[in-house]
Amino acid sequence: MATDQSDPYLKYALFCKDTEEGDDGDLILKGIIDLIDLPAPTEGATQDKPVLAEVDVQLAFCIGGVSAGPHFLLVAIKAPGAPLDPPPPQRIDWEEGIIFQRWIKLFRIPVQEAGEHKAAILFDGQPLGEASFLVRFKSGMPPVESA
């Protein structure tokens, strides 16, 4: 059922390692990320060095139900530790007849602590949803010495 009025909604949002668009326009998501294991840091975060590691990820998401006209998109990373500065909202000119739009944004996310790392997606200042992954520090086994 089609109507003239609709509310924006988040169709999907997830983190992955890579994306590709197939010949038929299908979006291919490679290496969906829900958990990242990192080696245990040898030292904790300090004021001089608050970042323990950085992870490179792609955020793939799709928004639908938007009326034609100018809008603003904001994707803010929320992570354990000191707050991260959000980027300025991105202006989006939604054209008439567009059912949905998908985005792929690349992020280098600083890891300050283990825990849930999220991307909050806001459209015209209204939260639509989040994507998240967990960061876990694992103690490694000591290296095996060869003779």
N, CA, C and O atoms as CSV, one atom per row, in Angstrom:
chain,resi,resn,atom,element,x,y,z
A,1,MET,N,N,0.841,-1.166,0.000
A,1,MET,CA,C,0.000,0.000,0.000
A,1,MET,C,C,0.891,1.236,0.000
A,1,MET,O,O,1.732,1.387,0.887
A,2,ALA,N,N,0.726,2.110,-0.965
A,2,ALA,CA,C,1.541,3.316,-1.080
A,2,ALA,C,C,0.802,4.494,-0.464
A,2,ALA,O,O,-0.411,4.639,-0.619
A,3,THR,N,N,1.555,5.328,0.236
A,3,THR,CA,C,0.996,6.546,0.812
A,3,THR,C,C,1.947,7.688,0.540
A,3,THR,O,O,3.118,7.475,0.227
A,4,ASP,N,N,1.437,8.907,0.660
A,4,ASP,CA,C,2.290,10.071,0.464
A,4,ASP,C,C,3.133,10.355,1.693
A,4,ASP,O,O,4.203,10.952,1.580
A,5,GLN,N,N,2.668,9.934,2.877
A,5,GLN,CA,C,3.393,10.200,4.102
A,5,GLN,C,C,4.033,8.913,4.589
A,5,GLN,O,O,3.424,7.843,4.577
A,6,SER,N,N,5.263,9.048,5.012
A,6,SER,CA,C,5.955,7.898,5.559
A,6,SER,C,C,6.962,8.389,6.586
A,6,SER,O,O,7.305,9.570,6.625
A,7,ASP,N,N,7.419,7.485,7.398
A,7,ASP,CA,C,8.442,7.799,8.372
A,7,ASP,C,C,9.712,7.063,7.978
A,7,ASP,O,O,9.665,5.903,7.568
A,8,PRO,N,N,10.845,7.739,8.103
A,8,PRO,CA,C,12.110,7.052,7.808
A,8,PRO,C,C,12.302,5.842,8.725
A,8,PRO,O,O,11.926,5.865,9.897
A,9,TYR,N,N,12.886,4.802,8.170
A,9,TYR,CA,C,13.180,3.609,8.958
A,9,TYR,C,C,14.500,3.019,8.470
A,9,TYR,O,O,14.910,3.215,7.326
A,10,LEU,N,N,15.143,2.299,9.364
A,10,LEU,CA,C,16.402,1.632,9.060
A,10,LEU,C,C,16.078,0.212,8.621
A,10,LEU,O,O,15.564,-0.583,9.407
A,11,LYS,N,N,16.382,-0.109,7.354
A,11,LYS,CA,C,16.128,-1.466,6.850
A,11,LYS,C,C,17.140,-2.445,7.428
A,11,LYS,O,O,16.776,-3.535,7.868
A,12,TYR,N,N,18.404,-2.056,7.426
A,12,TYR,CA,C,19.449,-2.888,8.012
A,12,TYR,C,C,20.661,-2.019,8.313
A,12,TYR,O,O,20.826,-0.939,7.745
A,13,ALA,N,N,21.501,-2.503,9.212
A,13,ALA,CA,C,22.776,-1.855,9.523
A,13,ALA,C,C,23.674,-2.905,10.142
A,13,ALA,O,O,23.303,-3.560,11.115
A,14,LEU,N,N,24.871,-3.062,9.567
A,14,LEU,CA,C,25.823,-4.010,10.140
A,14,LEU,C,C,27.247,-3.653,9.730
A,14,LEU,O,O,27.496,-2.986,8.726
A,15,PHE,N,N,28.154,-4.126,10.551
A,15,PHE,CA,C,29.569,-3.940,10.267
A,15,PHE,C,C,30.075,-5.143,9.485
A,15,PHE,O,O,29.648,-6.273,9.724
A,16,CYS,N,N,30.977,-4.897,8.560
A,16,CYS,CA,C,31.591,-5.983,7.801
A,16,CYS,C,C,33.015,-5.585,7.427
A,16,CYS,O,O,33.427,-4.438,7.603
A,17,LYS,N,N,33.756,-6.564,6.906
A,17,LYS,CA,C,35.140,-6.319,6.500
A,17,LYS,C,C,35.224,-5.690,5.125
A,17,LYS,O,O,36.110,-4.876,4.866
A,18,ASP,N,N,34.301,-6.065,4.233
A,18,ASP,CA,C,34.366,-5.568,2.863
A,18,ASP,C,C,32.988,-5.664,2.227
A,18,ASP,O,O,32.135,-6.429,2.676
A,19,THR,N,N,32.785,-4.888,1.189
A,19,THR,CA,C,31.532,-4.914,0.435
A,19,THR,C,C,31.852,-4.883,-1.050
A,19,THR,O,O,32.935,-4.479,-1.474
A,20,GLU,N,N,30.884,-5.319,-1.810
A,20,GLU,CA,C,31.041,-5.329,-3.270
A,20,GLU,C,C,29.646,-5.246,-3.875
A,20,GLU,O,O,28.685,-5.769,-3.311
A,21,GLU,N,N,29.540,-4.593,-5.014
A,21,GLU,CA,C,28.263,-4.566,-5.714
A,21,GLU,C,C,28.357,-5.502,-6.897
A,21,GLU,O,O,29.250,-5.376,-7.735
A,22,GLY,N,N,27.424,-6.449,-6.961
A,22,GLY,CA,C,27.403,-7.417,-8.050
A,22,GLY,C,C,26.930,-6.773,-9.344
A,22,GLY,O,O,26.446,-5.642,-9.345
A,23,ASP,N,N,27.075,-7.501,-10.442
A,23,ASP,CA,C,26.669,-7.009,-11.756
A,23,ASP,C,C,25.183,-6.664,-11.808
A,23,ASP,O,O,24.771,-5.780,-12.559
A,24,ASP,N,N,24.380,-7.366,-11.007
A,24,ASP,CA,C,22.939,-7.123,-10.999
A,24,ASP,C,C,22.519,-6.068,-9.981
A,24,ASP,O,O,21.326,-5.854,-9.767
A,25,GLY,N,N,23.502,-5.400,-9.348
A,25,GLY,CA,C,23.198,-4.357,-8.378
A,25,GLY,C,C,23.035,-4.857,-6.956
A,25,GLY,O,O,22.816,-4.066,-6.038
A,26,ASP,N,N,23.142,-6.183,-6.764
A,26,ASP,CA,C,23.030,-6.724,-5.415
A,26,ASP,C,C,24.253,-6.326,-4.591
A,26,ASP,O,O,25.378,-6.332,-5.089
A,27,LEU,N,N,24.020,-5.984,-3.340
A,27,LEU,CA,C,25.102,-5.660,-2.428
A,27,LEU,C,C,25.603,-6.942,-1.787
A,27,LEU,O,O,24.820,-7.713,-1.233
A,28,ILE,N,N,26.907,-7.169,-1.863
A,28,ILE,CA,C,27.527,-8.363,-1.290
A,28,ILE,C,C,28.334,-7.920,-0.077
A,28,ILE,O,O,29.263,-7.120,-0.195
A,29,LEU,N,N,27.973,-8.447,1.085
A,29,LEU,CA,C,28.659,-8.128,2.327
A,29,LEU,C,C,29.606,-9.264,2.659
A,29,LEU,O,O,29.199,-10.424,2.718
A,30,LYS,N,N,30.865,-8.932,2.874
A,30,LYS,CA,C,31.881,-9.952,3.141
A,30,LYS,C,C,32.411,-9.810,4.561
A,30,LYS,O,O,32.794,-8.720,4.986
A,31,GLY,N,N,32.430,-10.901,5.275
A,31,GLY,CA,C,33.005,-10.906,6.618
A,31,GLY,C,C,32.219,-10.063,7.592
A,31,GLY,O,O,32.753,-9.101,8.145
A,32,ILE,N,N,30.956,-10.400,7.817
A,32,ILE,CA,C,30.132,-9.654,8.771
A,32,ILE,C,C,30.788,-9.738,10.149
A,32,ILE,O,O,31.213,-10.807,10.587
A,33,ILE,N,N,30.860,-8.600,10.815
A,33,ILE,CA,C,31.584,-8.496,12.087
A,33,ILE,C,C,30.599,-8.350,13.236
A,33,ILE,O,O,29.802,-7.413,13.266
A,34,ASP,N,N,30.659,-9.282,14.180
A,34,ASP,CA,C,29.910,-9.131,15.427
A,34,ASP,C,C,30.836,-9.232,16.643
A,34,ASP,O,O,30.461,-8.842,17.749
A,35,LEU,N,N,32.063,-9.764,16.428
A,35,LEU,CA,C,33.050,-9.896,17.494
A,35,LEU,C,C,34.431,-9.700,16.901
A,35,LEU,O,O,34.762,-10.261,15.856
A,36,ILE,N,N,35.227,-8.899,17.583
A,36,ILE,CA,C,36.630,-8.724,17.192
A,36,ILE,C,C,37.483,-9.095,18.390
A,36,ILE,O,O,37.375,-8.494,19.459
A,37,ASP,N,N,38.334,-10.095,18.196
A,37,ASP,CA,C,39.297,-10.488,19.226
A,37,ASP,C,C,40.609,-9.779,18.953
A,37,ASP,O,O,41.152,-9.850,17.850
A,38,LEU,N,N,41.112,-9.095,19.968
A,38,LEU,CA,C,42.400,-8.409,19.856
A,38,LEU,C,C,43.342,-8.987,20.897
A,38,LEU,O,O,42.901,-9.459,21.945
A,39,PRO,N,N,44.637,-8.951,20.612
A,39,PRO,CA,C,45.587,-9.395,21.635
A,39,PRO,C,C,45.474,-8.508,22.874
A,39,PRO,O,O,45.250,-7.303,22.768
A,40,ALA,N,N,45.631,-9.115,24.035
A,40,ALA,CA,C,45.568,-8.343,25.274
A,40,ALA,C,C,46.670,-7.293,25.263
A,40,ALA,O,O,47.818,-7.602,24.944
A,41,PRO,N,N,46.331,-6.057,25.608
A,41,PRO,CA,C,47.367,-5.016,25.618
A,41,PRO,C,C,48.371,-5.279,26.733
A,41,PRO,O,O,48.024,-5.802,27.792
A,42,THR,N,N,49.610,-4.908,26.477
A,42,THR,CA,C,50.642,-5.084,27.499
A,42,THR,C,C,50.524,-4.009,28.572
A,42,THR,O,O,50.951,-4.207,29.709
A,43,GLU,N,N,49.938,-2.862,28.202
A,43,GLU,CA,C,49.707,-1.784,29.154
A,43,GLU,C,C,48.294,-1.265,28.944
A,43,GLU,O,O,47.752,-1.350,27.842
A,44,GLY,N,N,47.698,-0.729,30.003
A,44,GLY,CA,C,46.367,-0.148,29.886
A,44,GLY,C,C,46.417,1.215,29.221
A,44,GLY,O,O,47.491,1.783,29.018
A,45,ALA,N,N,45.270,1.723,28.890
A,45,ALA,CA,C,45.175,3.050,28.289
A,45,ALA,C,C,45.575,4.100,29.319
A,45,ALA,O,O,45.284,3.964,30.507
A,46,THR,N,N,46.237,5.135,28.854
A,46,THR,CA,C,46.635,6.256,29.709
A,46,THR,C,C,46.186,7.546,29.043
A,46,THR,O,O,45.720,7.535,27.904
A,47,GLN,N,N,46.327,8.660,29.756
A,47,GLN,CA,C,45.968,9.946,29.150
A,47,GLN,C,C,46.871,10.252,27.968
A,47,GLN,O,O,46.427,10.842,26.983
A,48,ASP,N,N,48.123,9.858,28.058
A,48,ASP,CA,C,49.057,10.107,26.955
A,48,ASP,C,C,48.784,9.183,25.772
A,48,ASP,O,O,49.000,9.562,24.621
A,49,LYS,N,N,48.311,7.980,26.056
A,49,LYS,CA,C,48.020,7.011,24.997
A,49,LYS,C,C,46.670,6.347,25.300
A,49,LYS,O,O,46.624,5.226,25.807
A,50,PRO,N,N,45.552,7.062,24.979
A,50,PRO,CA,C,44.240,6.515,25.326
A,50,PRO,C,C,43.755,5.404,24.403
A,50,PRO,O,O,42.832,4.670,24.756
A,51,VAL,N,N,44.364,5.269,23.224
A,51,VAL,CA,C,43.917,4.275,22.247
A,51,VAL,C,C,44.812,3.043,22.327
A,51,VAL,O,O,46.029,3.137,22.166
A,52,LEU,N,N,44.195,1.876,22.579
A,52,LEU,CA,C,44.942,0.627,22.675
A,52,LEU,C,C,45.128,-0.030,21.313
A,52,LEU,O,O,46.129,-0.707,21.078
A,53,ALA,N,N,44.172,0.170,20.423
A,53,ALA,CA,C,44.221,-0.419,19.079
A,53,ALA,C,C,43.244,0.356,18.196
A,53,ALA,O,O,42.443,1.150,18.689
A,54,GLU,N,N,43.318,0.121,16.902
A,54,GLU,CA,C,42.360,0.675,15.953
A,54,GLU,C,C,41.880,-0.460,15.064
A,54,GLU,O,O,42.661,-1.326,14.670
A,55,VAL,N,N,40.585,-0.449,14.750
A,55,VAL,CA,C,40.039,-1.468,13.872
A,55,VAL,C,C,39.417,-0.784,12.656
A,55,VAL,O,O,38.713,0.218,12.783
A,56,ASP,N,N,39.686,-1.333,11.492
A,56,ASP,CA,C,39.133,-0.828,10.236
A,56,ASP,C,C,37.920,-1.666,9.880
A,56,ASP,O,O,38.015,-2.885,9.737
A,57,VAL,N,N,36.778,-1.008,9.738
A,57,VAL,CA,C,35.526,-1.701,9.435
A,57,VAL,C,C,34.736,-0.900,8.409
A,57,VAL,O,O,34.987,0.286,8.193
A,58,GLN,N,N,33.787,-1.566,7.789
A,58,GLN,CA,C,32.828,-0.897,6.923
A,58,GLN,C,C,31.454,-1.034,7.567
A,58,GLN,O,O,31.093,-2.103,8.060
A,59,LEU,N,N,30.703,0.043,7.558
A,59,LEU,CA,C,29.335,0.022,8.045
A,59,LEU,C,C,28.423,0.091,6.834
A,59,LEU,O,O,28.438,1.074,6.092
A,60,ALA,N,N,27.627,-0.955,6.634
A,60,ALA,CA,C,26.662,-0.984,5.533
A,60,ALA,C,C,25.283,-0.807,6.150
A,60,ALA,O,O,24.906,-1.525,7.076
A,61,PHE,N,N,24.527,0.171,5.617
A,61,PHE,CA,C,23.181,0.386,6.135
A,61,PHE,C,C,22.275,0.934,5.045
A,61,PHE,O,O,22.730,1.462,4.030
A,62,CYS,N,N,20.980,0.791,5.286
A,62,CYS,CA,C,19.982,1.182,4.297
A,62,CYS,C,C,18.811,1.856,5.011
A,62,CYS,O,O,18.328,1.372,6.035
A,63,ILE,N,N,18.370,2.973,4.454
A,63,ILE,CA,C,17.259,3.738,5.020
A,63,ILE,C,C,16.159,3.832,3.971
A,63,ILE,O,O,16.433,4.056,2.792
A,64,GLY,N,N,14.934,3.664,4.400
A,64,GLY,CA,C,13.775,3.791,3.521
A,64,GLY,C,C,12.700,4.647,4.161
A,64,GLY,O,O,12.833,5.090,5.302
A,65,GLY,N,N,11.622,4.874,3.402
A,65,GLY,CA,C,10.473,5.599,3.931
A,65,GLY,C,C,10.677,7.082,4.099
A,65,GLY,O,O,10.073,7.688,4.984
A,66,VAL,N,N,11.510,7.688,3.275
A,66,VAL,CA,C,11.847,9.102,3.417
A,66,VAL,C,C,11.115,9.917,2.363
A,66,VAL,O,O,11.028,9.511,1.204
A,67,SER,N,N,10.598,11.053,2.762
A,67,SER,CA,C,9.943,11.949,1.808
A,67,SER,C,C,11.010,12.719,1.030
A,67,SER,O,O,12.112,12.954,1.527
A,68,ALA,N,N,10.662,13.105,-0.191
A,68,ALA,CA,C,11.598,13.845,-1.045
A,68,ALA,C,C,11.961,15.178,-0.394
A,68,ALA,O,O,11.151,15.803,0.291
A,69,GLY,N,N,13.209,15.592,-0.633
A,69,GLY,CA,C,13.661,16.879,-0.121
A,69,GLY,C,C,14.975,16.761,0.612
A,69,GLY,O,O,15.575,15.687,0.659
A,70,PRO,N,N,15.426,17.868,1.188
A,70,PRO,CA,C,16.708,17.863,1.912
A,70,PRO,C,C,16.554,17.234,3.302
A,70,PRO,O,O,15.564,17.460,3.998
A,71,HIS,N,N,17.552,16.446,3.683
A,71,HIS,CA,C,17.577,15.786,4.987
A,71,HIS,C,C,19.016,15.784,5.492
A,71,HIS,O,O,19.942,16.173,4.780
A,72,PHE,N,N,19.185,15.334,6.747
A,72,PHE,CA,C,20.511,15.262,7.333
A,72,PHE,C,C,20.735,13.884,7.949
A,72,PHE,O,O,19.899,13.372,8.693
A,73,LEU,N,N,21.894,13.294,7.619
A,73,LEU,CA,C,22.299,11.977,8.096
A,73,LEU,C,C,23.495,12.130,9.014
A,73,LEU,O,O,24.448,12.841,8.693
A,74,LEU,N,N,23.445,11.463,10.154
A,74,LEU,CA,C,24.567,11.474,11.087
A,74,LEU,C,C,24.824,10.045,11.538
A,74,LEU,O,O,23.907,9.342,11.963
A,75,VAL,N,N,26.074,9.626,11.443
A,75,VAL,CA,C,26.495,8.329,11.968
A,75,VAL,C,C,27.556,8.619,13.016
A,75,VAL,O,O,28.639,9.111,12.700
A,76,ALA,N,N,27.236,8.310,14.266
A,76,ALA,CA,C,28.138,8.580,15.386
A,76,ALA,C,C,28.598,7.267,15.996
A,76,ALA,O,O,27.794,6.371,16.254
A,77,ILE,N,N,29.895,7.165,16.222
A,77,ILE,CA,C,30.468,5.977,16.858
A,77,ILE,C,C,30.436,6.173,18.368
A,77,ILE,O,O,30.867,7.201,18.890
A,78,LYS,N,N,29.911,5.152,19.059
A,78,LYS,CA,C,29.890,5.145,20.521
A,78,LYS,C,C,30.700,3.929,20.965
A,78,LYS,O,O,30.459,2.809,20.516
A,79,ALA,N,N,31.659,4.169,21.848
A,79,ALA,CA,C,32.539,3.089,22.282
A,79,ALA,C,C,32.884,3.269,23.755
A,79,ALA,O,O,32.839,4.386,24.270
A,80,PRO,N,N,33.232,2.170,24.443
A,80,PRO,CA,C,33.667,2.304,25.831
A,80,PRO,C,C,34.928,3.162,25.910
A,80,PRO,O,O,35.777,3.116,25.020
A,81,GLY,N,N,35.039,3.928,26.963
A,81,GLY,CA,C,36.185,4.806,27.136
A,81,GLY,C,C,35.765,6.261,26.979
A,81,GLY,O,O,34.591,6.598,27.126
A,82,ALA,N,N,36.720,7.104,26.682
A,82,ALA,CA,C,36.457,8.533,26.509
A,82,ALA,C,C,35.536,8.746,25.319
A,82,ALA,O,O,35.663,8.034,24.322
A,83,PRO,N,N,34.613,9.699,25.386
A,83,PRO,CA,C,33.690,9.938,24.267
A,83,PRO,C,C,34.440,10.349,22.997
A,83,PRO,O,O,35.456,11.041,23.049
A,84,LEU,N,N,33.913,9.905,21.866
A,84,LEU,CA,C,34.471,10.268,20.569
A,84,LEU,C,C,33.645,11.420,19.999
A,84,LEU,O,O,32.424,11.448,20.157
A,85,ASP,N,N,34.301,12.358,19.346
A,85,ASP,CA,C,33.589,13.482,18.750
A,85,ASP,C,C,32.816,13.015,17.527
A,85,ASP,O,O,33.388,12.397,16.629
A,86,PRO,N,N,31.502,13.310,17.483
A,86,PRO,CA,C,30.738,12.912,16.293
A,86,PRO,C,C,31.069,13.826,15.117
A,86,PRO,O,O,31.419,14.990,15.308
A,87,PRO,N,N,30.955,13.294,13.905
A,87,PRO,CA,C,31.179,14.131,12.728
A,87,PRO,C,C,29.985,15.068,12.535
A,87,PRO,O,O,28.937,14.859,13.146
A,88,PRO,N,N,30.127,16.084,11.704
A,88,PRO,CA,C,28.961,16.924,11.415
A,88,PRO,C,C,27.950,16.140,10.579
A,88,PRO,O,O,28.334,15.246,9.825
A,89,PRO,N,N,26.661,16.468,10.706
A,89,PRO,CA,C,25.656,15.778,9.883
A,89,PRO,C,C,25.926,16.011,8.392
A,89,PRO,O,O,26.397,17.072,7.984
A,90,GLN,N,N,25.615,14.997,7.607
A,90,GLN,CA,C,25.794,15.045,6.156
A,90,GLN,C,C,24.453,15.390,5.524
A,90,GLN,O,O,23.438,14.765,5.833
A,91,ARG,N,N,24.445,16.385,4.639
A,91,ARG,CA,C,23.199,16.743,3.958
A,91,ARG,C,C,22.901,15.721,2.868
A,91,ARG,O,O,23.775,15.365,2.077
A,92,ILE,N,N,21.665,15.258,2.838
A,92,ILE,CA,C,21.199,14.277,1.856
A,92,ILE,C,C,20.025,14.902,1.112
A,92,ILE,O,O,19.056,15.330,1.740
A,93,ASP,N,N,20.095,14.962,-0.205
A,93,ASP,CA,C,18.963,15.420,-1.003
A,93,ASP,C,C,18.253,14.184,-1.549
A,93,ASP,O,O,18.706,13.568,-2.514
A,94,TRP,N,N,17.141,13.835,-0.921
A,94,TRP,CA,C,16.377,12.649,-1.288
A,94,TRP,C,C,15.460,13.016,-2.452
A,94,TRP,O,O,14.638,13.926,-2.347
A,95,GLU,N,N,15.612,12.299,-3.555
A,95,GLU,CA,C,14.833,12.607,-4.750
A,95,GLU,C,C,13.499,11.875,-4.752
A,95,GLU,O,O,13.355,10.809,-4.154
A,96,GLU,N,N,12.544,12.462,-5.426
A,96,GLU,CA,C,11.206,11.882,-5.564
A,96,GLU,C,C,11.312,10.494,-6.213
A,96,GLU,O,O,12.089,10.300,-7.148
A,97,GLY,N,N,10.542,9.551,-5.720
A,97,GLY,CA,C,10.503,8.211,-6.311
A,97,GLY,C,C,11.553,7.251,-5.770
A,97,GLY,O,O,11.540,6.072,-6.123
A,98,ILE,N,N,12.467,7.726,-4.920
A,98,ILE,CA,C,13.479,6.839,-4.327
A,98,ILE,C,C,12.826,6.071,-3.184
A,98,ILE,O,O,12.288,6.671,-2.253
A,99,ILE,N,N,12.873,4.747,-3.256
A,99,ILE,CA,C,12.248,3.907,-2.228
A,99,ILE,C,C,13.170,3.763,-1.019
A,99,ILE,O,O,12.728,3.867,0.125
A,100,PHE,N,N,14.449,3.525,-1.282
A,100,PHE,CA,C,15.431,3.419,-0.204
A,100,PHE,C,C,16.802,3.774,-0.760
A,100,PHE,O,O,17.033,3.756,-1.969
A,101,GLN,N,N,17.713,4.101,0.173
A,101,GLN,CA,C,19.103,4.355,-0.201
A,101,GLN,C,C,19.988,3.557,0.740
A,101,GLN,O,O,19.688,3.394,1.923
A,102,ARG,N,N,21.084,3.068,0.183
A,102,ARG,CA,C,22.041,2.355,1.015
A,102,ARG,C,C,23.361,3.105,1.001
A,102,ARG,O,O,23.718,3.771,0.030
A,103,TRP,N,N,24.066,2.975,2.105
A,103,TRP,CA,C,25.359,3.612,2.269
A,103,TRP,C,C,26.357,2.588,2.766
A,103,TRP,O,O,26.003,1.614,3.431
A,104,ILE,N,N,27.605,2.828,2.432
A,104,ILE,CA,C,28.722,2.074,2.978
A,104,ILE,C,C,29.730,3.112,3.441
A,104,ILE,O,O,30.268,3.875,2.639
A,105,LYS,N,N,29.975,3.132,4.726
A,105,LYS,CA,C,30.912,4.098,5.294
A,105,LYS,C,C,32.078,3.336,5.911
A,105,LYS,O,O,31.896,2.337,6.606
A,106,LEU,N,N,33.274,3.833,5.639
A,106,LEU,CA,C,34.493,3.235,6.174
A,106,LEU,C,C,34.863,3.938,7.474
A,106,LEU,O,O,34.808,5.164,7.566
A,107,PHE,N,N,35.238,3.156,8.466
A,107,PHE,CA,C,35.631,3.710,9.754
A,107,PHE,C,C,36.924,3.071,10.232
A,107,PHE,O,O,37.149,1.876,10.039
A,108,ARG,N,N,37.758,3.867,10.846
A,108,ARG,CA,C,38.888,3.389,11.655
A,108,ARG,C,C,38.496,3.752,13.081
A,108,ARG,O,O,38.570,4.911,13.490
A,109,ILE,N,N,38.077,2.733,13.827
A,109,ILE,CA,C,37.523,2.961,15.156
A,109,ILE,C,C,38.608,2.758,16.210
A,109,ILE,O,O,39.215,1.690,16.281
A,110,PRO,N,N,38.853,3.782,17.029
A,110,PRO,CA,C,39.826,3.629,18.109
A,110,PRO,C,C,39.246,2.785,19.242
A,110,PRO,O,O,38.118,3.014,19.679
A,111,VAL,N,N,40.011,1.825,19.706
A,111,VAL,CA,C,39.590,0.966,20.809
A,111,VAL,C,C,40.322,1.432,22.062
A,111,VAL,O,O,41.551,1.414,22.133
A,112,GLN,N,N,39.535,1.848,23.045
A,112,GLN,CA,C,40.104,2.290,24.318
A,112,GLN,C,C,39.891,1.254,25.422
A,112,GLN,O,O,40.659,1.164,26.380
A,113,GLU,N,N,38.820,0.477,25.250
A,113,GLU,CA,C,38.485,-0.561,26.220
A,113,GLU,C,C,37.755,-1.682,25.483
A,113,GLU,O,O,37.231,-1.484,24.387
A,114,ALA,N,N,37.731,-2.851,26.097
A,114,ALA,CA,C,36.904,-3.937,25.565
A,114,ALA,C,C,35.443,-3.562,25.780
A,114,ALA,O,O,35.125,-2.753,26.652
A,115,GLY,N,N,34.563,-4.149,24.988
A,115,GLY,CA,C,33.138,-3.901,25.166
A,115,GLY,C,C,32.443,-3.661,23.841
A,115,GLY,O,O,33.021,-3.857,22.772
A,116,GLU,N,N,31.194,-3.232,23.930
A,116,GLU,CA,C,30.378,-3.044,22.739
A,116,GLU,C,C,30.692,-1.701,22.075
A,116,GLU,O,O,30.676,-0.653,22.720
A,117,HIS,N,N,30.971,-1.757,20.794
A,117,HIS,CA,C,31.235,-0.585,19.964
A,117,HIS,C,C,30.060,-0.442,19.005
A,117,HIS,O,O,29.689,-1.403,18.331
A,118,LYS,N,N,29.472,0.752,18.938
A,118,LYS,CA,C,28.233,0.951,18.188
A,118,LYS,C,C,28.358,2.092,17.199
A,118,LYS,O,O,29.145,3.020,17.384
A,119,ALA,N,N,27.570,2.002,16.151
A,119,ALA,CA,C,27.351,3.122,15.237
A,119,ALA,C,C,25.881,3.486,15.370
A,119,ALA,O,O,25.008,2.698,15.007
A,120,ALA,N,N,25.606,4.675,15.887
A,120,ALA,CA,C,24.230,5.161,16.001
A,120,ALA,C,C,23.907,5.928,14.726
A,120,ALA,O,O,24.669,6.801,14.308
A,121,ILE,N,N,22.780,5.601,14.111
A,121,ILE,CA,C,22.377,6.215,12.846
A,121,ILE,C,C,21.185,7.126,13.116
A,121,ILE,O,O,20.129,6.675,13.560
A,122,LEU,N,N,21.375,8.419,12.839
A,122,LEU,CA,C,20.328,9.412,13.044
A,122,LEU,C,C,19.979,10.046,11.705
A,122,LEU,O,O,20.856,10.333,10.891
A,123,PHE,N,N,18.698,10.258,11.493
A,123,PHE,CA,C,18.228,10.882,10.255
A,123,PHE,C,C,17.351,12.051,10.661
A,123,PHE,O,O,16.348,11.875,11.353
A,124,ASP,N,N,17.729,13.241,10.229
A,124,ASP,CA,C,17.049,14.479,10.626
A,124,ASP,C,C,16.963,14.592,12.147
A,124,ASP,O,O,15.958,15.044,12.696
A,125,GLY,N,N,18.042,14.171,12.817
A,125,GLY,CA,C,18.130,14.276,14.267
A,125,GLY,C,C,17.411,13.189,15.036
A,125,GLY,O,O,17.504,13.142,16.263
A,126,GLN,N,N,16.690,12.306,14.344
A,126,GLN,CA,C,15.955,11.233,15.002
A,126,GLN,C,C,16.727,9.926,14.905
A,126,GLN,O,O,17.137,9.538,13.811
A,127,PRO,N,N,16.937,9.230,16.037
A,127,PRO,CA,C,17.634,7.945,15.971
A,127,PRO,C,C,16.804,6.900,15.220
A,127,PRO,O,O,15.625,6.695,15.508
A,128,LEU,N,N,17.454,6.243,14.247
A,128,LEU,CA,C,16.782,5.181,13.494
A,128,LEU,C,C,17.195,3.802,13.987
A,128,LEU,O,O,16.415,2.854,13.898
A,129,GLY,N,N,18.402,3.682,14.501
A,129,GLY,CA,C,18.878,2.389,14.969
A,129,GLY,C,C,20.383,2.383,15.096
A,129,GLY,O,O,21.045,3.408,14.932
A,130,GLU,N,N,20.915,1.201,15.392
A,130,GLU,CA,C,22.342,1.035,15.616
A,130,GLU,C,C,22.834,-0.259,14.993
A,130,GLU,O,O,22.069,-1.194,14.756
A,131,ALA,N,N,24.122,-0.283,14.739
A,131,ALA,CA,C,24.853,-1.507,14.434
A,131,ALA,C,C,25.925,-1.616,15.510
A,131,ALA,O,O,26.402,-0.600,16.017
A,132,SER,N,N,26.304,-2.828,15.859
A,132,SER,CA,C,27.315,-2.957,16.912
A,132,SER,C,C,28.163,-4.202,16.712
A,132,SER,O,O,27.792,-5.137,16.003
A,133,PHE,N,N,29.311,-4.174,17.361
A,133,PHE,CA,C,30.174,-5.348,17.475
A,133,PHE,C,C,30.856,-5.296,18.827
A,133,PHE,O,O,31.002,-4.228,19.421
A,134,LEU,N,N,31.268,-6.444,19.302
A,134,LEU,CA,C,31.926,-6.565,20.588
A,134,LEU,C,C,33.428,-6.671,20.372
A,134,LEU,O,O,33.884,-7.389,19.483
A,135,VAL,N,N,34.196,-5.955,21.186
A,135,VAL,CA,C,35.651,-6.085,21.189
A,135,VAL,C,C,36.035,-6.825,22.463
A,135,VAL,O,O,35.603,-6.485,23.564
A,136,ARG,N,N,36.863,-7.852,22.273
A,136,ARG,CA,C,37.321,-8.669,23.395
A,136,ARG,C,C,38.835,-8.773,23.305
A,136,ARG,O,O,39.394,-8.971,22.226
A,137,PHE,N,N,39.490,-8.636,24.457
A,137,PHE,CA,C,40.938,-8.835,24.520
A,137,PHE,C,C,41.196,-10.248,24.994
A,137,PHE,O,O,40.653,-10.688,26.007
A,138,LYS,N,N,42.032,-10.956,24.247
A,138,LYS,CA,C,42.340,-12.335,24.592
A,138,LYS,C,C,43.816,-12.434,24.966
A,138,LYS,O,O,44.691,-11.882,24.299
A,139,SER,N,N,44.055,-13.146,26.040
A,139,SER,CA,C,45.436,-13.407,26.431
A,139,SER,C,C,46.017,-14.425,25.478
A,139,SER,O,O,45.441,-15.491,25.264
A,140,GLY,N,N,47.135,-14.102,24.920
A,140,GLY,CA,C,47.779,-15.022,23.998
A,140,GLY,C,C,48.699,-15.981,24.715
A,140,GLY,O,O,49.169,-15.716,25.822
A,141,MET,N,N,48.938,-17.065,24.083
A,141,MET,CA,C,49.910,-18.022,24.626
A,141,MET,C,C,51.299,-17.465,24.351
A,141,MET,O,O,51.499,-16.783,23.345
A,142,PRO,N,N,52.251,-17.739,25.216
A,142,PRO,CA,C,53.608,-17.271,24.932
A,142,PRO,C,C,54.120,-17.912,23.650
A,142,PRO,O,O,53.787,-19.058,23.346
A,143,PRO,N,N,54.923,-17.176,22.905
A,143,PRO,CA,C,55.425,-17.727,21.654
A,143,PRO,C,C,56.254,-18.997,21.888
A,143,PRO,O,O,56.989,-19.101,22.870
A,144,VAL,N,N,56.126,-19.922,21.000
A,144,VAL,CA,C,56.880,-21.155,21.089
A,144,VAL,C,C,58.282,-20.908,20.534
A,144,VAL,O,O,58.446,-20.427,19.413
A,145,GLU,N,N,59.265,-21.239,21.323
A,145,GLU,CA,C,60.642,-21.040,20.873
A,145,GLU,C,C,61.098,-22.289,20.115
A,145,GLU,O,O,60.883,-23.421,20.547
A,146,SER,N,N,61.718,-22.042,18.998
A,146,SER,CA,C,62.225,-23.183,18.222
A,146,SER,C,C,63.689,-23.417,18.574
A,146,SER,O,O,64.409,-22.494,18.953
A,147,ALA,N,N,64.109,-24.667,18.439
A,147,ALA,CA,C,65.494,-25.024,18.786
A,147,ALA,C,C,66.455,-24.696,17.707
A,147,ALA,O,O,67.653,-24.938,17.852
